[in-house]
Structure formats: C-alpha cells, structure tokens
C-alpha cells in the first residue's frame, strides 16, 4: 500500500502516528493529499469553525542579553540604536487607550533585560489588572521565566507562583524555536534549552495555567527535527493536558544574522501546519499566526489543518522588525470577513476558548 494510504488507515483506526509517519508526511510529493488528511482531522474536531480573539500584543522592552541569530527585534543593551524599554505607565496607557474595545486578552513578550527588577514585571501584571480587572494576561515565555529565575535567584516554580499571584493567567508558546540541541546550539545557544522550556510548561500546567507551544520553521532545521519537536510537544500534552494550541512560526530573514537564508514558501507553510494537525492528535488547536504566514496563506491554511487565526494583535513588533509585510492589526470585522471568504465560520473566543461571539454574529458579511 502507498505510504499515505497506510497513514490514512491508521487515522481511520484511531492509531497514533509515529516518527516515521511524520517524516513521510513531510516527504510525500502531493501536498494536496497531505492537506486533505489534515483537513479531515481538523473537521472531526471543529467542523467548519475557525477561532480568533480580540487581543492586544505588547512588547515592553527589546533589550535582550540573548543573541539568537534569527532575531531582528532585540538590542543587546540599553542605549543601543533602536533599543527601548517602556515605563509601566506607558504599558498601562496602551490598555487605557483601548478602554472602548472589548478586549479579552493582553499578550506580553519581551527581551531578556538584564537590569530591570522583578518588581517591574509583578507591577506590570498588577497594574494591567487594575486598568481592566477582567482581562486575561497571557505573558512571558518559558524562556523569560527561566531568565527571571536565574537573574533573580529563584526557582522556576517560585517565579511562576509569584507572577500568578500578581495576575498572570497563562503562558504564551514563544521561545520553543526547534527543540533539537543541534539547532539550538547554532541559532539560540544562550537561552533556556528544550528540557527547561518543557519543564516550565509542565510546572505552569501543574499550577493550573494553560499554555501554548510554538515551532520556528524554515531555517536550518531538518524535517526529522520538526517531527521530533512535534513528538516532544505531544508527550508533554500526554503528561499534563495543559496545552491549548500548537503554533508553527515561519522564519523571517530580514534584518537578522540569518538573512542569507530564504523565507519558507507558502507550500512549506501549508505543509508544516497540516503535519502539525496530523501528528498532534492530543492538542486541541493548530494556529496560523497570520502576521507570520501572511493573510492569504493563513486563509488557505484553514483547509490544511488550521482552526485558529490568533487575533487582532494590534501592536506586534517582533515579526515586523524582521520584514513582515502583513498589517500590524486586523479588526474583528476584518478577521471575520477573511474567515468567511475562506469558506469557514468565524467564532470569537477568549484565551481559554470560551465562545464570545459565534458565527451568526456576522450574517451580514456572508454576502459582502
């Protein structure tokens, strides 16, 4: 039997795909057939629904002691050209300025700033909750948590507990890059390794927080290393059940030390998302971050395993400093329209996937 047929039979029987199956899915010449299998799995879980949320992205500082080769956002120290660190009032003003918006989430990721006190981050969480008590704070990657622990002389668990007490609700998935040690040594050698990243997510789940996991693709990683990354994510979910979404992130080469590499193609992006849906049978959602994929490819991905388009975002800097040509924000009407025009049904969710606004809310857009 043809390899993809064997994989289809395993899926029909409810059998878990193996490492070799993952390699086959990445190697198979017919992307459409891979996408068809991924779409079938997507529709088993979510039908035609596609999720998004009304969120605000904040990056309070780009000062960072890490030297990731793929990063166009960070500056090594305060005073470097284009470096910045927001005051807490500036951070709070970003939320105050959106008092009329029905935001449900603030998403905060930062550089690894060596000079800020831990109270800066604790007060940031407390202050954001004071500005809007009901807001969900999805803040600080596992890499940031590890950095805080090392810098401030705490354990990873102590850091998580203190941040949670100050208002932290969940962790984003950034900083995962590729778990393979070979790759991490070359592109991000001086930040938390894969084992620590995964252990911090495991701790967060034990403390009652939900998290996501990302994967940076399209640079020097092999397809085998992609599959390994997915299987390690799947194993974490087997252990804890605390993951909500897997988010492949396209490498962007502009303005960084890997600028000689080409960006991943649209077909590569579609395949990565499709294989993610097929391999990660226990992770509820596969997200296409439209800022990284491009809006058009994000729409197509909704038929290649993806059921979530992130959200309105509003102030993303990391990808735009790496050359992203996507908008810096989309309105909820924009997102609903692009989902509808892709042939799917838009559902606004909160961070924990509770429905805020269902597909019936934009019936007027169906004929737009």
SULBELSUL-V416511 format. One record per backbone hydrogen bond with DSSP energy under -1.0 kcal/mol. NH is the residue of the N-H (numbers start at 1). CO is the residue of the C=O. E is the energy in kcal/mol with one decimal. If there is no record, write none. Layout:
{{NH & CO & E} {NH & CO & E}}
This chain:
{{6 & 2 & -1.7} {7 & 3 & -2.0} {8 & 4 & -2.4} {9 & 5 & -2.2} {10 & 6 & -2.1} {11 & 7 & -2.4} {12 & 8 & -2.5} {13 & 9 & -1.9} {14 & 11 & -1.3} {15 & 10 & -3.0} {22 & 18 & -2.1} {23 & 19 & -2.1} {24 & 20 & -2.3} {25 & 21 & -2.4} {26 & 22 & -1.9} {27 & 23 & -1.7} {28 & 24 & -2.1} {31 & 29 & -1.1} {34 & 30 & -1.6} {35 & 31 & -2.9} {36 & 32 & -2.4} {37 & 33 & -1.9} {38 & 34 & -2.2} {39 & 35 & -2.8} {40 & 36 & -2.0} {41 & 37 & -1.9} {42 & 38 & -2.5} {43 & 39 & -2.8} {44 & 40 & -1.6} {45 & 41 & -1.3} {46 & 42 & -2.8} {47 & 43 & -1.5} {49 & 46 & -2.3} {50 & 345 & -2.8} {51 & 307 & -3.0} {52 & 347 & -1.6} {53 & 310 & -1.8} {55 & 53 & -1.0} {56 & 105 & -1.8} {57 & 313 & -2.9} {58 & 107 & -3.1} {62 & 84 & -1.8} {64 & 75 & -2.9} {65 & 112 & -1.8} {69 & 187 & -2.1} {71 & 68 & -1.3} {75 & 62 & -2.8} {80 & 77 & -2.0} {83 & 80 & -2.3} {86 & 60 & -3.2} {91 & 87 & -2.0} {92 & 88 & -2.9} {93 & 89 & -2.4} {94 & 90 & -1.3} {96 & 92 & -2.8} {97 & 93 & -2.6} {98 & 95 & -1.4} {99 & 96 & -1.6} {101 & 98 & -1.6} {103 & 101 & -1.8} {104 & 54 & -2.6} {105 & 54 & -1.2} {106 & 136 & -2.5} {107 & 56 & -3.1} {108 & 138 & -1.7} {109 & 58 & -1.9} {111 & 61 & -2.3} {113 & 111 & -1.4} {120 & 117 & -1.4} {122 & 118 & -2.0} {123 & 119 & -3.3} {124 & 120 & -1.5} {125 & 121 & -2.0} {126 & 122 & -2.4} {127 & 123 & -2.8} {128 & 124 & -2.4} {129 & 125 & -2.0} {130 & 126 & -1.7} {131 & 127 & -2.3} {132 & 128 & -2.2} {135 & 132 & -1.9} {136 & 104 & -1.8} {138 & 106 & -2.4} {139 & 170 & -1.6} {140 & 108 & -2.6} {145 & 141 & -2.3} {146 & 142 & -2.4} {147 & 143 & -2.1} {148 & 144 & -2.9} {149 & 145 & -2.3} {150 & 146 & -2.3} {151 & 147 & -2.8} {152 & 148 & -2.9} {154 & 149 & -2.1} {159 & 155 & -2.2} {160 & 156 & -2.3} {161 & 157 & -2.7} {162 & 158 & -2.5} {163 & 159 & -2.5} {164 & 160 & -2.6} {165 & 161 & -2.2} {166 & 162 & -1.3} {167 & 164 & -1.1} {168 & 163 & -2.5} {169 & 137 & -2.4} {170 & 137 & -1.7} {171 & 210 & -1.7} {184 & 180 & -2.3} {185 & 181 & -2.5} {187 & 183 & -2.4} {188 & 184 & -2.1} {197 & 193 & -2.5} {198 & 194 & -2.7} {199 & 195 & -2.1} {200 & 196 & -2.3} {201 & 197 & -1.8} {202 & 198 & -2.2} {203 & 199 & -2.3} {204 & 200 & -2.6} {205 & 201 & -2.4} {206 & 202 & -2.0} {207 & 203 & -1.7} {208 & 205 & -1.6} {209 & 204 & -2.7} {211 & 242 & -1.9} {213 & 245 & -1.9} {214 & 173 & -1.4} {215 & 247 & -1.6} {216 & 177 & -1.3} {217 & 249 & -2.3} {226 & 222 & -1.7} {227 & 223 & -2.3} {228 & 224 & -2.4} {229 & 225 & -1.9} {230 & 226 & -2.2} {231 & 227 & -2.6} {232 & 228 & -2.3} {233 & 229 & -1.8} {234 & 230 & -2.5} {235 & 231 & -2.2} {236 & 232 & -1.8} {237 & 233 & -2.1} {238 & 234 & -2.2} {239 & 235 & -1.8} {240 & 236 & -2.2} {241 & 237 & -1.4} {244 & 211 & -2.5} {246 & 285 & -2.1} {247 & 213 & -2.6} {249 & 215 & -3.5} {251 & 217 & -2.4} {254 & 322 & -1.1} {256 & 253 & -1.1} {257 & 69 & -1.2} {259 & 256 & -1.3} {261 & 258 & -1.9} {269 & 265 & -2.2} {270 & 266 & -2.5} {271 & 267 & -2.2} {272 & 268 & -2.6} {273 & 269 & -2.0} {274 & 270 & -2.2} {275 & 271 & -3.0} {276 & 272 & -2.1} {277 & 273 & -1.9} {278 & 274 & -1.8} {279 & 275 & -2.8} {280 & 276 & -2.4} {281 & 279 & -1.5} {283 & 280 & -1.2} {285 & 244 & -1.4} {287 & 246 & -2.5} {288 & 308 & -2.8} {290 & 288 & -1.2} {292 & 289 & -1.9} {293 & 289 & -2.1} {294 & 290 & -2.0} {298 & 294 & -2.1} {299 & 295 & -2.0} {300 & 296 & -1.9} {301 & 297 & -2.5} {302 & 299 & -1.1} {303 & 300 & -2.4} {304 & 301 & -2.2} {306 & 301 & -2.0} {307 & 286 & -2.1} {308 & 286 & -1.1} {309 & 51 & -2.6} {312 & 53 & -1.5} {314 & 312 & -2.5} {315 & 313 & -1.3} {321 & 317 & -2.5} {323 & 320 & -1.2} {324 & 319 & -2.3} {330 & 312 & -1.3} {335 & 331 & -2.3} {336 & 332 & -2.6} {337 & 333 & -2.3} {338 & 334 & -2.4} {339 & 335 & -2.2} {340 & 336 & -2.5} {341 & 337 & -2.6} {343 & 340 & -1.9} {344 & 339 & -2.3} {345 & 48 & -2.7} {347 & 50 & -2.6} {348 & 357 & -3.0} {349 & 52 & -3.1} {350 & 354 & -1.8} {353 & 350 & -1.9} {356 & 348 & -3.4} {357 & 348 & -1.4} {361 & 358 & -1.6} {362 & 359 & -1.0} {363 & 360 & -1.1} {365 & 362 & -2.1} {368 & 365 & -1.5}}
